[in-house]
């Protein structure tokens, strides 16, 4: 298994697509506790920073902040 830093640094432009997991193939038990679902998601997706969604390579990153996605969306929508 790759280390966290290696996973973070995968380039979507050069990654071997055959090593990536399709997001739609991940199956989680909605009744399981949040921690268990998170652990299972990471186990199945293998690299939460880079995966496939259909034919698209998805690369995500996480900010070191207390601001939530909801906060960001609210701020964005208020600015429209």
C-alpha positions in Angstrom: 0.0 0.0 0.0 1.2 3.5 -0.8 2.0 6.0 1.9 -0.1 9.1 2.4 2.4 11.5 0.9 2.8 9.2 -2.2 -1.0 9.1 -2.6 -1.2 12.9 -2.3 1.5 13.4 -4.9 0.0 11.2 -7.6 -0.3 13.3 -10.8 -3.5 12.9 -12.7 -1.7 13.6 -15.9 0.9 10.7 -15.6 -0.9 8.2 -13.4 -1.4 4.7 -14.8 -5.2 4.6 -15.1 -5.2 0.8 -14.6 -4.1 1.4 -11.0 -7.1 3.6 -10.1 -10.4 2.5 -8.7 -13.8 3.4 -10.1 -15.6 5.5 -7.5 -18.9 3.8 -8.6 -17.5 0.4 -7.5 -17.2 1.4 -3.9 -20.0 -0.1 -1.8 -20.6 1.2 1.8 -23.1 0.2 4.4 -25.1 3.4 5.2 -26.0 1.9 8.6 -22.4 1.5 9.6 -20.8 4.1 12.0 -19.1 7.0 10.2 -15.6 5.8 11.2 -16.3 2.3 9.8 -17.6 3.8 6.5 -14.5 6.0 6.2 -12.2 3.1 6.8 -14.1 0.9 4.3 -14.1 3.7 1.7 -10.3 4.1 1.9 -9.8 0.3 1.8 -11.9 0.0 -1.3 -10.8 3.2 -3.2 -7.1 2.6 -2.2 -6.2 6.2 -2.9 -8.7 8.8 -1.7 -6.7 11.5 -3.4 -6.8 10.1 -7.0 -9.4 7.8 -8.5 -11.7 7.3 -11.5 -15.2 8.6 -12.0 -16.2 7.1 -15.3 -13.5 8.0 -17.8 -12.3 11.0 -15.7 -9.3 10.9 -13.4 -10.3 12.8 -10.2 -7.6 14.4 -8.1 -8.6 16.0 -4.8 -6.8 17.6 -2.0 -7.8 18.6 1.5 -7.1 21.9 3.1 -5.8 22.2 6.7 -8.7 24.4 7.9 -11.7 24.3 10.1 -13.8 25.8 7.3 -16.4 23.3 6.0 -17.5 22.8 2.4 -20.9 24.1 3.5 -19.2 27.3 4.8 -17.4 27.8 1.5 -20.6 27.2 -0.6 -22.6 29.6 1.6 -19.9 32.3 1.2 -19.8 31.7 -2.6 -23.6 31.9 -3.0 -23.9 35.1 -0.9 -21.4 36.6 -3.3 -23.5 36.0 -6.4 
